């Protein structure tokens, strides 16, 4: 009888162990999926402007600076979205939407291929480059992603530190214009800033 009683207790103890283990698993899984306490989504706000006759609408983080600029040495108009400084205080994330006329309309580049080749040729020495394509506002864009380091010697008014940078440029032709959407950030903050860039792209409308 004692032997049977011990076996029964062992089975009950093992079943209880499994139950506690399962409860702990589901509690941890819920904790991973649940939002952090006090966490709020980043606020975005809409912005609309006209670039070389193209109506541009997008959403940008409220804390970012918005500027409209015109080219000096070549013809283009752009919207610049400038983020806060990185943790080291050496670099600010930048997103820009720029519109160029094609060469036949007085612009610099005849097509997307010319633009991408010129962009790649002007990247810092040793830059790692990847290319692909993606759909943006119903247009197939050529995408060039680059990783490189800005050495202190090329910096002005900064802290004199080498800055690892990751950048991305998306280019497509729309009627008689080239549209460039570019993004650059401190490589150590790429994941965080990439989410903002994707939000801007998803909100982008051209008319």
C-alpha angles and dihedrals in degrees: 000000000000090000092052091046091053092049091051091050091048091053091048091048092051092048090050090050091053091049093052090047092052093047090051091050095052092045091054092045090053091048091054094050096042118092117253115264111271093007113146129184117256110265116240128190132199124252129188130188142146122250115190091329095316116119108224124194125179144145123243136179110276093231094055122097117242122208134173117211140178126213118256105194095027136025117267142111125214147180113223121201110195120193130204121280119279122252092272092049091234105106142028124211112245132198120180137180111203131180123202130183114239118255091259087059094049099276130127103246129056095200146348093276092059091049094050092048092051092047093051092048092056097051117110117274113276095025115158110227134196126180133196142136135255140172116258122175088342091305125113106237130196109231127203119187119191137185119197144140126248106216119220092247091070095050126098125193092000133108097272096247128137106253122207106215133191118196139177132194125190118193134181139159118248114184106303095346141075116226118206123190111185135182133186132174145156103286091231090061096041098114094052095044093042089064089055091048091052090050090052090049093049091051095046117118126179123193 
